Amino acid sequence: MQIGILGGTGPAGSALGARLASVGYEIVVGSRSKYRAMEAVDKLLAEWPDRGLRIVAGDNAAAAAADVVVIATPWDGAYGTATSVAEQLHGKVVICMANALTRIGKEFQPLVPPRGSVAASVQAAVPDCQVAAGFHHVPAKELGDLDHPIESDVLICSDFPRATEVTSKIVASVPNMRPLDAGGLSQATPIESFTAVLLQLNVHYKTRVAVKFTGIPEPERAEVAEPAPPEPSDG
């Protein structure tokens, strides 16, 4: 499976790309500038030379042409970015991991976009794609450190069962990460907002926290889905 990451040059996008590539996915790091994406890919490959990471660079259109697309842009750029590649996103699962937050003094505070969440804004921008909100609470630095496993639950919400299923399989392919179905896309509002609480805990305790819930049975681990083989030619 090929996964394109819009905004893949930022801390969260590049960290997610490295982690997913480390478990076998082919990653397309996208940016408004292909050259900036190339610099980000070169940096990742130089940092992990022995991992055999399948990561390539492209502009946002190239990343949006992948099988599954992740939006990892700053929150206020998510709508415009999705709109700019709407044709490539037709019918696809789109995972939105952006959080609408601001920092006032020493405190992080959530912002509420017009649609209630960044994920809902992306869904409104491209109505015929299938948006799932996910990966909001995973600390980027730990996510990108391939020498150490990252233990975290990932809350996923979507109005489309297929989007929830595909996102869950991607999450479950990473050791020690567990996907949890958190319901419909309306739940993206509190999920995104809760990131401000986690960041505040990081500041107060000088750490990087991840979310882990108790009392939920462990699901079976998923393997990386491979593309279906091509149909045999009649000729």
Rosetta blueprint (number, residue, H / E / L):
1 M L
2 Q E
3 I E
4 G E
5 I E
6 L E
7 G L
8 G L
9 T L
10 G L
11 P H
12 A H
13 G H
14 S H
15 A H
16 L H
17 G H
18 A H
19 R H
20 L H
21 A H
22 S H
23 V L
24 G L
25 Y L
26 E E
27 I E
28 V E
29 V E
30 G E
31 S E
32 R L
33 S L
34 K H
35 Y H
36 R H
37 A H
38 M H
39 E H
40 A H
41 V H
42 D H
43 K H
44 L H
45 L H
46 A H
47 E H
48 W L
49 P L
50 D L
51 R L
52 G L
53 L L
54 R L
55 I E
56 V E
57 A E
58 G E
59 D E
60 N H
61 A H
62 A H
63 A H
64 A H
65 A L
66 A L
67 D L
68 V E
69 V E
70 V E
71 I E
72 A L
73 T L
74 P L
75 W H
76 D H
77 G H
78 A H
79 Y H
80 G H
81 T H
82 A H
83 T H
84 S H
85 V L
86 A L
87 E L
88 Q L
89 L L
90 H L
91 G L
92 K L
93 V E
94 V E
95 I E
96 C E
97 M L
98 A L
99 N L
100 A L
101 L E
102 T E
103 R E
104 I E
105 G L
106 K L
107 E E
108 F E
109 Q E
110 P E
111 L L
112 V L
113 P L
114 P L
115 R L
116 G L
117 S L
118 V H
119 A H
120 A H
121 S H
122 V H
123 Q H
124 A H
125 A H
126 V L
127 P L
128 D L
129 C L
130 Q E
131 V E
132 A E
133 A E
134 G L
135 F L
136 H L
137 H L
138 V L
139 P L
140 A H
141 K H
142 E H
143 L H
144 G L
145 D L
146 L L
147 D L
148 H L
149 P L
150 I L
151 E L
152 S E
153 D E
154 V E
155 L E
156 I E
157 C E
158 S E
159 D L
160 F L
161 P H
162 R H
163 A H
164 T H
165 E H
166 V H
167 T H
168 S H
169 K H
170 I H
171 V H
172 A H
173 S L
174 V L
175 P L
176 N L
177 M E
178 R E
179 P E
180 L E
181 D E
182 A L
183 G L
184 G L
185 L H
186 S H
187 Q H
188 A H
189 T H
190 P H
191 I H
192 E H
193 S H
194 F H
195 T H
196 A H
197 V H
198 L H
199 L H
200 Q H
201 L H
202 N H
203 V H
204 H H
205 Y H
206 K L
207 T L
208 R L
209 V L
210 A L
211 V L
212 K L
213 F L
214 T L
215 G L
216 I L
217 P L
218 E L
219 P L
220 E L
221 R L
222 A L
223 E L
224 V L
225 A L
226 E L
227 P L
228 A L
229 P L
230 P L
231 E L
232 P L
233 S L
234 D L
235 G L
